Amino acid sequence: MLPAESILYALQRNWDMVDTALEGLDDAAMARQPSNGCNSAAWILWHMTRVVDTFIHTRFRSIPQIWIQDGWHEKFGMPGDAEDRGVGWTADQVAEWTPPSKEAQIGYYGAVKAAAVAYIESLTEADLEKTMVIPPVAEPRSVAMLLGQFTWDNIAHGGQIAYLRGLFIGMGWHR
């Protein structure tokens, strides 16, 4: 198995869990924060998807993100800022954020997942060994290492969404 296949396998397992966790959550449950200073499932899904979109399009390929290119920022009622993915947001900013409909959230998430799968499936060993600098880290890292970084981030957030689903409406995030 190539490293890209391992990464794709881990991401797909996570996405399957997230897809199942999202079933049964309505707009209100998606937007609900379990307490002050905590993220909602909608915010986590948006952030998780923005990180993947940013890495796949801006960082790795230097092409426009789906967020802007396909007008998802407009559907979310947000500016077309390619760097805004929730990193550094304050608890107040998270609390004030109004998510779009679940349908819009799932649409963006699905479009980014499809783009990520296509990109990762296209990678060769040479592509994975290529190094690049992605701020704020100044040291060059391989594409494989960077894919590992965003995979870890994606899985951590997927678990948070599954946990919130269990907290709000019970088990059912895994089949």
OpenMM code with the backbone's topology and positions (N, CA, C; nanometers):
from openmm import Vec3, app, unit

residues = "MET LEU PRO ALA GLU SER ILE LEU TYR ALA LEU GLN ARG ASN TRP ASP MET VAL ASP THR ALA LEU GLU GLY LEU ASP ASP ALA ALA MET ALA ARG GLN PRO SER ASN GLY CYS ASN SER ALA ALA TRP ILE LEU TRP HIS MET THR ARG VAL VAL ASP THR PHE ILE HIS THR ARG PHE ARG SER ILE PRO GLN ILE TRP ILE GLN ASP GLY TRP HIS GLU LYS PHE GLY MET PRO GLY ASP ALA GLU ASP ARG GLY VAL GLY TRP THR ALA ASP GLN VAL ALA GLU TRP THR PRO PRO SER LYS GLU ALA GLN ILE GLY TYR TYR GLY ALA VAL LYS ALA ALA ALA VAL ALA TYR ILE GLU SER LEU THR GLU ALA ASP LEU GLU LYS THR MET VAL ILE PRO PRO VAL ALA GLU PRO ARG SER VAL ALA MET LEU LEU GLY GLN PHE THR TRP ASP ASN ILE ALA HIS GLY GLY GLN ILE ALA TYR LEU ARG GLY LEU PHE ILE GLY MET GLY TRP HIS ARG".split()
positions = [
    Vec3(0.0853, -0.1177, 0.0000),
    Vec3(0.0000, 0.0000, 0.0000),
    Vec3(0.0899, 0.1240, 0.0000),
    Vec3(0.0629, 0.2164, -0.0898),
    Vec3(0.1366, 0.3418, -0.0942),
    Vec3(0.0933, 0.4324, 0.0204),
    Vec3(0.1812, 0.5228, 0.0643),
    Vec3(0.1413, 0.6147, 0.1722),
    Vec3(0.0135, 0.6925, 0.1407),
    Vec3(-0.0046, 0.7312, 0.0159),
    Vec3(-0.1254, 0.8063, -0.0195),
    Vec3(-0.2500, 0.7204, 0.0013),
    Vec3(-0.2389, 0.5911, -0.0251),
    Vec3(-0.3530, 0.5020, -0.0030),
    Vec3(-0.3863, 0.4927, 0.1462),
    Vec3(-0.2831, 0.4891, 0.2296),
    Vec3(-0.3047, 0.4845, 0.3746),
    Vec3(-0.3730, 0.6114, 0.4236),
    Vec3(-0.3291, 0.7233, 0.3724),
    Vec3(-0.3894, 0.8520, 0.4107),
    Vec3(-0.5342, 0.8568, 0.3659),
    Vec3(-0.5590, 0.8169, 0.2433),
    Vec3(-0.6953, 0.8178, 0.1910),
    Vec3(-0.7843, 0.7222, 0.2697),
    Vec3(-0.7310, 0.6084, 0.3077),
    Vec3(-0.8071, 0.5121, 0.3877),
    Vec3(-0.8479, 0.5750, 0.5217),
    Vec3(-0.7523, 0.6391, 0.5898),
    Vec3(-0.7818, 0.7025, 0.7182),
    Vec3(-0.8851, 0.8142, 0.7020),
    Vec3(-0.8671, 0.8967, 0.5992),
    Vec3(-0.9633, 1.0051, 0.5758),
    Vec3(-1.1017, 0.9497, 0.5454),
    Vec3(-1.1082, 0.8468, 0.4610),
    Vec3(-1.2378, 0.7913, 0.4227),
    Vec3(-1.3095, 0.7311, 0.5432),
    Vec3(-1.2366, 0.6616, 0.6290),
    Vec3(-1.2981, 0.6066, 0.7513),
    Vec3(-1.3537, 0.7199, 0.8366),
    Vec3(-1.2764, 0.8283, 0.8495),
    Vec3(-1.3227, 0.9435, 0.9270),
    Vec3(-1.4468, 1.0048, 0.8620),
    Vec3(-1.4393, 1.0264, 0.7313),
    Vec3(-1.5545, 1.0873, 0.6638),
    Vec3(-1.6788, 0.9998, 0.6745),
    Vec3(-1.6630, 0.8679, 0.6684),
    Vec3(-1.7783, 0.7791, 0.6853),
    Vec3(-1.8404, 0.7982, 0.8239),
    Vec3(-1.7537, 0.8114, 0.9273),
    Vec3(-1.8022, 0.8344, 1.0632),
    Vec3(-1.8758, 0.9688, 1.0714),
    Vec3(-1.8165, 1.0720, 1.0114),
    Vec3(-1.8795, 1.2046, 1.0136),
    Vec3(-2.0133, 1.2007, 0.9407),
    Vec3(-2.0162, 1.1379, 0.8233),
    Vec3(-2.1417, 1.1282, 0.7476),
    Vec3(-2.2515, 1.0647, 0.8325),
    Vec3(-2.2169, 0.9562, 0.9003),
    Vec3(-2.3140, 0.8870, 0.9841),
    Vec3(-2.3531, 0.9736, 1.1043),
    Vec3(-2.2565, 1.0414, 1.1638),
    Vec3(-2.2857, 1.1285, 1.2788),
    Vec3(-2.3788, 1.2429, 1.2404),
    Vec3(-2.3666, 1.2921, 1.1182),
    Vec3(-2.4490, 1.4047, 1.0751),
    Vec3(-2.5939, 1.3642, 1.0485),
    Vec3(-2.6154, 1.2347, 1.0230),
    Vec3(-2.7521, 1.1873, 1.0001),
    Vec3(-2.8343, 1.2120, 1.1263),
    Vec3(-2.9478, 1.2678, 1.1110),
    Vec3(-3.0356, 1.2916, 1.2248),
    Vec3(-3.0148, 1.4248, 1.2944),
    Vec3(-2.9022, 1.4928, 1.2665),
    Vec3(-2.8825, 1.6255, 1.3246),
    Vec3(-2.9559, 1.7276, 1.2381),
    Vec3(-3.0458, 1.8021, 1.2973),
    Vec3(-3.1134, 1.9081, 1.2226),
    Vec3(-3.0317, 2.0367, 1.2340),
    Vec3(-3.0788, 2.1430, 1.1697),
    Vec3(-3.0056, 2.2700, 1.1717),
    Vec3(-2.9799, 2.3190, 1.3140),
    Vec3(-3.0793, 2.3034, 1.4021),
    Vec3(-3.0638, 2.3507, 1.5401),
    Vec3(-2.9571, 2.2704, 1.6137),
    Vec3(-2.9574, 2.1396, 1.5974),
    Vec3(-2.8559, 2.0566, 1.6626),
    Vec3(-2.7179, 2.0844, 1.6048),
    Vec3(-2.7108, 2.1087, 1.4749),
    Vec3(-2.5824, 2.1403, 1.4114),
    Vec3(-2.5241, 2.2688, 1.4694),
    Vec3(-2.6090, 2.3671, 1.4962),
    Vec3(-2.5638, 2.4986, 1.5433),
    Vec3(-2.5455, 2.5071, 1.6947),
    Vec3(-2.5915, 2.4072, 1.7664),
    Vec3(-2.5895, 2.4111, 1.9136),
    Vec3(-2.4475, 2.3962, 1.9690),
    Vec3(-2.4111, 2.4884, 2.0574),
    Vec3(-2.2853, 2.4780, 2.1316),
    Vec3(-2.3170, 2.4095, 2.2636),
    Vec3(-2.2423, 2.3067, 2.3016),
    Vec3(-2.2733, 2.2366, 2.4262),
    Vec3(-2.2582, 2.3256, 2.5501),
    Vec3(-2.1729, 2.4267, 2.5426),
    Vec3(-2.1582, 2.5262, 2.6484),
    Vec3(-2.0797, 2.6431, 2.5913),
    Vec3(-2.0759, 2.7526, 2.6656),
    Vec3(-2.0000, 2.8690, 2.6198),
    Vec3(-1.8540, 2.8291, 2.5981),
    Vec3(-1.7968, 2.8804, 2.4941),
    Vec3(-1.6567, 2.8525, 2.4655),
    Vec3(-1.6336, 2.7221, 2.3913),
    Vec3(-1.7400, 2.6511, 2.3555),
    Vec3(-1.7273, 2.5251, 2.2810),
    Vec3(-1.7774, 2.5462, 2.1378),
    Vec3(-1.7240, 2.4684, 2.0487),
    Vec3(-1.7646, 2.4762, 1.9091),
    Vec3(-1.8884, 2.3911, 1.8835),
    Vec3(-1.9689, 2.4349, 1.7897),
    Vec3(-2.0839, 2.3561, 1.7457),
    Vec3(-2.0380, 2.2553, 1.6401),
    Vec3(-2.1198, 2.1554, 1.6144),
    Vec3(-2.0896, 2.0586, 1.5086),
    Vec3(-2.0789, 2.1306, 1.3738),
    Vec3(-2.1646, 2.2302, 1.3514),
    Vec3(-2.1601, 2.3054, 1.2248),
    Vec3(-2.0272, 2.3791, 1.2103),
    Vec3(-1.9823, 2.4433, 1.3163),
    Vec3(-1.8565, 2.5170, 1.3092),
    Vec3(-1.7396, 2.4214, 1.2882),
    Vec3(-1.7404, 2.3087, 1.3586),
    Vec3(-1.6327, 2.2106, 1.3424),
    Vec3(-1.6316, 2.1567, 1.1998),
    Vec3(-1.7486, 2.1252, 1.1448),
    Vec3(-1.7558, 2.0739, 1.0076),
    Vec3(-1.7026, 2.1780, 0.9096),
    Vec3(-1.7428, 2.3040, 0.9277),
    Vec3(-1.6938, 2.4112, 0.8408),
    Vec3(-1.5416, 2.4226, 0.8510),
    Vec3(-1.4905, 2.4299, 0.9724),
    Vec3(-1.3461, 2.4433, 0.9937),
    Vec3(-1.2708, 2.3243, 0.9355),
    Vec3(-1.3150, 2.2047, 0.9648),
    Vec3(-1.2502, 2.0835, 0.9146),
    Vec3(-1.2441, 2.0847, 0.7617),
    Vec3(-1.3533, 2.1243, 0.7007),
    Vec3(-1.3613, 2.1277, 0.5545),
    Vec3(-1.2753, 2.2396, 0.4975),
    Vec3(-1.2730, 2.3536, 0.5649),
    Vec3(-1.1884, 2.4651, 0.5193),
    Vec3(-1.0403, 2.4278, 0.5226),
    Vec3(-0.9978, 2.3546, 0.6258),
    Vec3(-0.8577, 2.3123, 0.6342),
    Vec3(-0.8229, 2.2226, 0.5158),
    Vec3(-0.9075, 2.1269, 0.4851),
    Vec3(-0.8807, 2.0377, 0.3710),
    Vec3(-0.8786, 2.1169, 0.2409),
    Vec3(-0.9758, 2.2043, 0.2203),
    Vec3(-0.9819, 2.2872, 0.0992),
    Vec3(-0.8548, 2.3716, 0.0866),
    Vec3(-0.8123, 2.4313, 0.1962),
    Vec3(-0.6928, 2.5157, 0.1942),
    Vec3(-0.5683, 2.4347, 0.1587),
    Vec3(-0.5508, 2.3218, 0.2241),
    Vec3(-0.4323, 2.2393, 0.1955),
    Vec3(-0.4335, 2.1877, 0.0522),
    Vec3(-0.5435, 2.1281, 0.0107),
    Vec3(-0.5495, 2.0657, -0.1229),
    Vec3(-0.5312, 2.1697, -0.2325),
    Vec3(-0.5985, 2.2807, -0.2220),
    Vec3(-0.5963, 2.3773, -0.3313),
    Vec3(-0.4869, 2.4831, -0.3187),
    Vec3(-0.4831, 2.5547, -0.2081),
    Vec3(-0.3872, 2.6641, -0.1936),
    Vec3(-0.2464, 2.6140, -0.1644),
    Vec3(-0.2342, 2.5292, -0.0639),
    Vec3(-0.1007, 2.4872, -0.0196),
    Vec3(-0.0336, 2.3929, -0.1193),
    Vec3(-0.1011, 2.2877, -0.1577),
    Vec3(-0.0388, 2.1859, -0.2428),
    Vec3(-0.0406, 2.2207, -0.3909),
    Vec3(-0.1477, 2.2818, -0.4385),
    Vec3(-0.1643, 2.2981, -0.5833),
    Vec3(-0.1581, 2.4417, -0.6307),
    Vec3(-0.1614, 2.5386, -0.5406),
    Vec3(-0.1593, 2.6807, -0.5770),
    Vec3(-0.2683, 2.7173, -0.6777),
    Vec3(-0.3870, 2.6658, -0.6525),
    Vec3(-0.5031, 2.6988, -0.7354),
    Vec3(-0.6142, 2.7497, -0.6442),
    Vec3(-0.7158, 2.8158, -0.7008),
    Vec3(-0.8238, 2.8694, -0.6165),
    Vec3(-0.8970, 2.7587, -0.5396),
    Vec3(-0.9342, 2.7916, -0.4182),
    Vec3(-1.0102, 2.6992, -0.3355),
    Vec3(-1.1544, 2.6892, -0.3841),
    Vec3(-1.2149, 2.5758, -0.3568),
    Vec3(-1.3568, 2.5555, -0.3857),
    Vec3(-1.4402, 2.6587, -0.3104),
    Vec3(-1.3951, 2.6944, -0.1899),
    Vec3(-1.4628, 2.7939, -0.1056),
    Vec3(-1.4956, 2.9199, -0.1843),
    Vec3(-1.3987, 2.9656, -0.2635),
    Vec3(-1.4159, 3.0891, -0.3398),
    Vec3(-1.4601, 3.0586, -0.4826),
    Vec3(-1.3906, 2.9684, -0.5470),
    Vec3(-1.4167, 2.9372, -0.6879),
    Vec3(-1.5625, 2.8983, -0.7123),
    Vec3(-1.6193, 2.8172, -0.6236),
    Vec3(-1.7565, 2.7707, -0.6419),
    Vec3(-1.8590, 2.8506, -0.5611),
    Vec3(-1.8137, 2.9608, -0.4998),
    Vec3(-1.9049, 3.0506, -0.4301),
    Vec3(-1.9597, 2.9985, -0.2982),
    Vec3(-1.8918, 2.9029, -0.2375),
    Vec3(-1.9418, 2.8524, -0.1095),
    Vec3(-1.9385, 2.9592, -0.0014),
    Vec3(-1.8422, 3.0476, -0.0068),
    Vec3(-1.8366, 3.1551, 0.0939),
    Vec3(-1.9654, 3.2374, 0.0923),
    Vec3(-2.0211, 3.2583, -0.0268),
    Vec3(-2.1465, 3.3329, -0.0379),
    Vec3(-2.2625, 3.2547, 0.0231),
    Vec3(-2.2645, 3.1227, 0.0004),
    Vec3(-2.3706, 3.0386, 0.0568),
    Vec3(-2.3617, 3.0342, 0.2086),
    Vec3(-2.2421, 3.0574, 0.2619),
    Vec3(-2.2225, 3.0615, 0.4069),
    Vec3(-2.2371, 3.2036, 0.4620),
    Vec3(-2.2573, 3.3028, 0.3726),
    Vec3(-2.2709, 3.4415, 0.4156),
    Vec3(-2.1422, 3.4979, 0.4721),
    Vec3(-2.0304, 3.4556, 0.4143),
    Vec3(-1.8994, 3.4961, 0.4650),
    Vec3(-1.8172, 3.5583, 0.3535),
    Vec3(-1.7147, 3.6355, 0.3882),
    Vec3(-1.6265, 3.6924, 0.2861),
    Vec3(-1.5450, 3.5831, 0.2169),
    Vec3(-1.4975, 3.6140, 0.0992),
    Vec3(-1.4163, 3.5206, 0.0216),
    Vec3(-1.2706, 3.5234, 0.0636),
    Vec3(-1.2431, 3.5077, 0.1901),
    Vec3(-1.1072, 3.5097, 0.2430),
    Vec3(-1.0511, 3.3679, 0.2391),
    Vec3(-0.9539, 3.3446, 0.1521),
    Vec3(-0.8969, 3.2113, 0.1347),
    Vec3(-0.8247, 3.1613, 0.2585),
    Vec3(-0.7841, 3.2505, 0.3457),
    Vec3(-0.7109, 3.2090, 0.4659),
    Vec3(-0.7999, 3.1912, 0.5883),
    Vec3(-0.9257, 3.2337, 0.5811),
    Vec3(-1.0138, 3.2201, 0.6972),
    Vec3(-1.0687, 3.0781, 0.7017),
    Vec3(-1.0191, 3.0040, 0.7980),
    Vec3(-1.0653, 2.8679, 0.8194),
    Vec3(-1.0929, 2.8438, 0.9676),
    Vec3(-1.1062, 2.9540, 1.0414),
    Vec3(-1.1406, 2.9449, 1.1822),
    Vec3(-1.0221, 2.9390, 1.2758),
    Vec3(-0.9015, 2.9228, 1.2229),
    Vec3(-0.7828, 2.9185, 1.3078),
    Vec3(-0.7664, 3.0550, 1.3740),
    Vec3(-0.7576, 3.0562, 1.5061),
    Vec3(-0.7406, 3.1813, 1.5791),
    Vec3(-0.8698, 3.2525, 1.6155),
    Vec3(-0.9841, 3.1958, 1.5777),
    Vec3(-1.1102, 3.2587, 1.6154),
    Vec3(-1.1249, 3.2563, 1.7677),
    Vec3(-1.1835, 3.3620, 1.8215),
    Vec3(-1.2117, 3.3675, 1.9641),
    Vec3(-1.3431, 3.2939, 1.9933),
    Vec3(-1.3660, 3.2661, 2.1208),
    Vec3(-1.4918, 3.2031, 2.1609),
    Vec3(-1.6108, 3.2913, 2.1228),
    Vec3(-1.5946, 3.4235, 2.1318),
    Vec3(-1.7027, 3.5146, 2.0928),
    Vec3(-1.7315, 3.5059, 1.9434),
    Vec3(-1.6265, 3.4983, 1.8628),
    Vec3(-1.6467, 3.4863, 1.7184),
    Vec3(-1.7202, 3.3569, 1.6838),
    Vec3(-1.6823, 3.2490, 1.7489),
    Vec3(-1.7493, 3.1210, 1.7251),
    Vec3(-1.8962, 3.1310, 1.7655),
    Vec3(-1.9234, 3.1904, 1.8816),
    Vec3(-2.0606, 3.2029, 1.9307),
    Vec3(-2.1465, 3.2912, 1.8409),
    Vec3(-2.0864, 3.3926, 1.7800),
    Vec3(-2.1600, 3.4856, 1.6938),
    Vec3(-2.1811, 3.4323, 1.5523),
    Vec3(-2.1058, 3.3303, 1.5139),
    Vec3(-2.1146, 3.2758, 1.3785),
    Vec3(-2.2489, 3.2078, 1.3577),
    Vec3(-2.3139, 3.2409, 1.2482),
    Vec3(-2.4419, 3.1786, 1.2134),
    Vec3(-2.4189, 3.0842, 1.0962),
    Vec3(-2.4334, 2.9547, 1.1199),
    Vec3(-2.4103, 2.8613, 1.0097),
    Vec3(-2.5238, 2.8671, 0.9075),
    Vec3(-2.4913, 2.8301, 0.7847),
    Vec3(-2.5974, 2.8201, 0.6837),
    Vec3(-2.6780, 2.6921, 0.7090),
    Vec3(-2.7680, 2.6628, 0.6212),
    Vec3(-2.8473, 2.5404, 0.6338),
    Vec3(-2.7550, 2.4181, 0.6322),
    Vec3(-2.8039, 2.3118, 0.6907),
    Vec3(-2.7280, 2.1864, 0.6892),
    Vec3(-2.7004, 2.1437, 0.5450),
    Vec3(-2.7958, 2.1680, 0.4575),
    Vec3(-2.7791, 2.1321, 0.3160),
    Vec3(-2.6575, 2.2016, 0.2556),
    Vec3(-2.6404, 2.3303, 0.2832),
    Vec3(-2.5233, 2.4030, 0.2323),
    Vec3(-2.3952, 2.3490, 0.2944),
    Vec3(-2.3993, 2.3205, 0.4241),
    Vec3(-2.2805, 2.2673, 0.4908),
    Vec3(-2.2383, 2.1335, 0.4305),
    Vec3(-2.3339, 2.0457, 0.4091),
    Vec3(-2.3063, 1.9132, 0.3520),
    Vec3(-2.2596, 1.9273, 0.2073),
    Vec3(-2.3137, 2.0249, 0.1351),
    Vec3(-2.2720, 2.0466, -0.0041),
    Vec3(-2.1259, 2.0852, -0.0141),
    Vec3(-2.0825, 2.1786, 0.0676),
    Vec3(-1.9415, 2.2208, 0.0665),
    Vec3(-1.8509, 2.1066, 0.1104),
    Vec3(-1.8881, 2.0408, 0.2185),
    Vec3(-1.8125, 1.9275, 0.2705),
    Vec3(-1.7978, 1.8192, 0.1626),
    Vec3(-1.9049, 1.7877, 0.0920),
    Vec3(-1.9007, 1.6857, -0.0132),
    Vec3(-1.8119, 1.7258, -0.1296),
    Vec3(-1.8193, 1.8516, -0.1685),
    Vec3(-1.7365, 1.8992, -0.2809),
    Vec3(-1.5883, 1.8931, -0.2453),
    Vec3(-1.5548, 1.9296, -0.1231),
    Vec3(-1.4146, 1.9270, -0.0807),
    Vec3(-1.3658, 1.7838, -0.0660),
    Vec3(-1.4488, 1.6955, -0.0111),
    Vec3(-1.4097, 1.5544, -0.0002),
    Vec3(-1.3775, 1.4978, -0.1380),
    Vec3(-1.4624, 1.5247, -0.2358),
    Vec3(-1.4400, 1.4728, -0.3708),
    Vec3(-1.3099, 1.5265, -0.4297),
    Vec3(-1.2828, 1.6539, -0.4097),
    Vec3(-1.1581, 1.7133, -0.4602),
    Vec3(-1.0366, 1.6533, -0.3905),
    Vec3(-1.0479, 1.6311, -0.2597),
    Vec3(-0.9367, 1.5728, -0.1841),
    Vec3(-0.9074, 1.4309, -0.2313),
    Vec3(-1.0110, 1.3512, -0.2508),
    Vec3(-0.9922, 1.2141, -0.2990),
    Vec3(-0.9245, 1.2147, -0.4360),
    Vec3(-0.9723, 1.2975, -0.5275),
    Vec3(-0.9127, 1.3043, -0.6615),
    Vec3(-0.7661, 1.3446, -0.6539),
    Vec3(-0.7352, 1.4423, -0.5716),
    Vec3(-0.5966, 1.4873, -0.5589),
    Vec3(-0.5087, 1.3780, -0.4982),
    Vec3(-0.5513, 1.3213, -0.3883),
    Vec3(-0.4694, 1.2205, -0.3201),
    Vec3(-0.4499, 1.0972, -0.4084),
    Vec3(-0.5544, 1.0572, -0.4804),
    Vec3(-0.5412, 0.9423, -0.5710),
    Vec3(-0.4424, 0.9694, -0.6835),
    Vec3(-0.4211, 1.0963, -0.7172),
    Vec3(-0.3309, 1.1301, -0.8285),
    Vec3(-0.1837, 1.1327, -0.7864),
    Vec3(-0.1553, 1.1287, -0.6578),
    Vec3(-0.0193, 1.1465, -0.6093),
    Vec3(0.0700, 1.0257, -0.6395),
    Vec3(0.1914, 1.0556, -0.6787),
    Vec3(0.2931, 0.9533, -0.6990),
    Vec3(0.3892, 0.9557, -0.5800),
    Vec3(0.4784, 0.8585, -0.5753),
    Vec3(0.5809, 0.8582, -0.4696),
    Vec3(0.6621, 0.9876, -0.4758),
    Vec3(0.6957, 1.0320, -0.5973),
    Vec3(0.7743, 1.1551, -0.6129),
    Vec3(0.6969, 1.2758, -0.5606),
    Vec3(0.5663, 1.2796, -0.5855),
    Vec3(0.4833, 1.3894, -0.5336),
    Vec3(0.4861, 1.3914, -0.3811),
    Vec3(0.4784, 1.2752, -0.3201),
    Vec3(0.4752, 1.2658, -0.1739),
    Vec3(0.6081, 1.3051, -0.1108),
    Vec3(0.7175, 1.2859, -0.1830),
    Vec3(0.8499, 1.3186, -0.1318),
    Vec3(0.8857, 1.4664, -0.1489),
    Vec3(0.8135, 1.5372, -0.2352),
    Vec3(0.8393, 1.6793, -0.2563),
    Vec3(0.8280, 1.7527, -0.1233),
    Vec3(0.9188, 1.8487, -0.1002),
    Vec3(0.9123, 1.9255, 0.0241),
    Vec3(0.8668, 2.0679, -0.0041),
    Vec3(0.8052, 2.1252, 0.0970),
    Vec3(0.7577, 2.2629, 0.0875),
    Vec3(0.7504, 2.3231, 0.2269),
    Vec3(0.7488, 2.4537, 0.2316),
    Vec3(0.7346, 2.5252, 0.3574),
    Vec3(0.5920, 2.5779, 0.3650),
    Vec3(0.5248, 2.5401, 0.4707),
    Vec3(0.3887, 2.5875, 0.4947),
    Vec3(0.3919, 2.6633, 0.6269),
    Vec3(0.3817, 2.7979, 0.6220),
    Vec3(0.3820, 2.8753, 0.7464),
    Vec3(0.2687, 2.8286, 0.8383),
    Vec3(0.2865, 2.8340, 0.9662),
    Vec3(0.3903, 2.9064, 1.0381),
    Vec3(0.5182, 2.8254, 1.0603),
    Vec3(0.5220, 2.6997, 1.0162),
    Vec3(0.6422, 2.6176, 1.0348),
    Vec3(0.7435, 2.6557, 0.9273),
    Vec3(0.8628, 2.6911, 0.9688),
    Vec3(0.9648, 2.7403, 0.8752),
    Vec3(1.0432, 2.6277, 0.8076),
    Vec3(1.0424, 2.5090, 0.8657),
    Vec3(1.1196, 2.3992, 0.8082),
    Vec3(1.0426, 2.3341, 0.6935),
    Vec3(1.1160, 2.2952, 0.5890),
    Vec3(1.0506, 2.2219, 0.4804),
    Vec3(0.9994, 2.0862, 0.5299),
    Vec3(0.8815, 2.0502, 0.4853),
    Vec3(0.8223, 1.9197, 0.5168),
    Vec3(0.7736, 1.8560, 0.3890),
    Vec3(0.7735, 1.7246, 0.3853),
    Vec3(0.7284, 1.6537, 0.2662),
    Vec3(0.5767, 1.6647, 0.2537),
    Vec3(0.5296, 1.6469, 0.1315),
    Vec3(0.3850, 1.6448, 0.1078),
    Vec3(0.3222, 1.5332, 0.1900),
    Vec3(0.3900, 1.4181, 0.1989),
    Vec3(0.3376, 1.3073, 0.2796),
    Vec3(0.3205, 1.3497, 0.4249),
    Vec3(0.4180, 1.4197, 0.4801),
    Vec3(0.4101, 1.4665, 0.6185),
    Vec3(0.2953, 1.5667, 0.6337),
    Vec3(0.2801, 1.6556, 0.5395),
    Vec3(0.1731, 1.7548, 0.5459),
    Vec3(0.0357, 1.6894, 0.5327),
    Vec3(0.0264, 1.5869, 0.4490),
    Vec3(-0.0991, 1.5126, 0.4389),
    Vec3(-0.1303, 1.4440, 0.5715),
    Vec3(-0.0260, 1.3932, 0.6368),
    Vec3(-0.0449, 1.3337, 0.7685),
    Vec3(-0.0956, 1.4350, 0.8687),
    Vec3(-0.0431, 1.5570, 0.8608),
    Vec3(-0.0857, 1.6643, 0.9524),
    Vec3(-0.2329, 1.6950, 0.9340),
    Vec3(-0.2775, 1.7162, 0.8099),
    Vec3(-0.4182, 1.7531, 0.7945),
    Vec3(-0.5097, 1.6329, 0.8140),
    Vec3(-0.4583, 1.5115, 0.7945),
    Vec3(-0.5384, 1.3921, 0.8232),
    Vec3(-0.5629, 1.3816, 0.9731),
    Vec3(-0.4573, 1.4027, 1.0527),
    Vec3(-0.4727, 1.4018, 1.1981),
    Vec3(-0.5759, 1.5060, 1.2403),
    Vec3(-0.5657, 1.6272, 1.1879),
    Vec3(-0.6576, 1.7353, 1.2206),
    Vec3(-0.8002, 1.6958, 1.1838),
    Vec3(-0.8167, 1.6365, 1.0659),
    Vec3(-0.9480, 1.5968, 1.0176),
    Vec3(-1.0098, 1.4902, 1.1077),
    Vec3(-0.9290, 1.3941, 1.1480),
    Vec3(-0.9805, 1.2868, 1.2329),
    Vec3(-1.0158, 1.3395, 1.3722),
    Vec3(-0.9339, 1.4284, 1.4266),
    Vec3(-0.9655, 1.4877, 1.5569),
    Vec3(-1.1006, 1.5583, 1.5511),
    Vec3(-1.1236, 1.6355, 1.4472),
    Vec3(-1.2501, 1.7086, 1.4357),
    Vec3(-1.3666, 1.6155, 1.4048),
    Vec3(-1.3412, 1.5109, 1.3279),
    Vec3(-1.4465, 1.4121, 1.3033),
    Vec3(-1.4944, 1.3494, 1.4326),
    Vec3(-1.4011, 1.3183, 1.5224),
    Vec3(-1.4377, 1.2631, 1.6524),
    Vec3(-1.5186, 1.3612, 1.7352),
    Vec3(-1.4860, 1.4893, 1.7233),
    Vec3(-1.5623, 1.5903, 1.7966),
    Vec3(-1.7065, 1.5957, 1.7461),
    Vec3(-1.7242, 1.5885, 1.6155),
    Vec3(-1.8596, 1.5902, 1.5589),
    Vec3(-1.9370, 1.4672, 1.6053),
    Vec3(-1.8721, 1.3507, 1.6033),
    Vec3(-1.9382, 1.2277, 1.6479),
    Vec3(-1.9758, 1.2376, 1.7954),
    Vec3(-1.8877, 1.2941, 1.8763),
    Vec3(-1.9167, 1.3105, 2.0184),
    Vec3(-2.0387, 1.4015, 2.0388),
    Vec3(-2.0417, 1.5142, 1.9678),
    Vec3(-2.1547, 1.6064, 1.9825),
    Vec3(-2.2853, 1.5403, 1.9401),
    Vec3(-2.2807, 1.4607, 1.8356),
    Vec3(-2.4001, 1.3888, 1.7917),
    Vec3(-2.4492, 1.2983, 1.9047),
    Vec3(-2.3573, 1.2258, 1.9674),
    Vec3(-2.3943, 1.1396, 2.0789),
    Vec3(-2.4488, 1.2175, 2.1968),
    Vec3(-2.3884, 1.3308, 2.2269),
    Vec3(-2.4329, 1.4154, 2.3373),
    Vec3(-2.5745, 1.4678, 2.3140),
    Vec3(-2.6017, 1.5102, 2.1909),
    Vec3(-2.7303, 1.5742, 2.1615),
    Vec3(-2.8440, 1.4768, 2.1332),
    Vec3(-2.8157, 1.3698, 2.0582),
    Vec3(-2.9273, 1.2804, 2.0204),
    Vec3(-2.8963, 1.1324, 2.0419),
    Vec3(-2.7821, 1.1013, 2.0990),
    Vec3(-2.7497, 0.9633, 2.1304),
    Vec3(-2.6569, 0.8986, 2.0301),
    Vec3(-2.6245, 0.7753, 2.0609),
    Vec3(-2.5332, 0.6982, 1.9756),
    Vec3(-2.5875, 0.6919, 1.8329),
    Vec3(-2.5075, 0.6388, 1.7463),
    Vec3(-2.5514, 0.6260, 1.6079),
    Vec3(-2.4489, 0.6818, 1.5118),
    Vec3(-2.3328, 0.7153, 1.5625),
    Vec3(-2.2301, 0.7742, 1.4773),
    Vec3(-2.1423, 0.6688, 1.4121),
    Vec3(-2.1643, 0.5429, 1.4453),
    Vec3(-2.0823, 0.4361, 1.3868),
    Vec3(-2.1718, 0.3174, 1.3562),
    Vec3(-2.1503, 0.2602, 1.2384),
    Vec3(-2.2300, 0.1409, 1.2017),
    Vec3(-2.1396, 0.0226, 1.1889),
] * unit.nanometer
topology = app.Topology()
chain = topology.addChain("A")
for resn in residues:
    res = topology.addResidue(resn, chain)
    for name in ("N", "CA", "C"):
        topology.addAtom(name, app.Element.getBySymbol(name[0]), res)
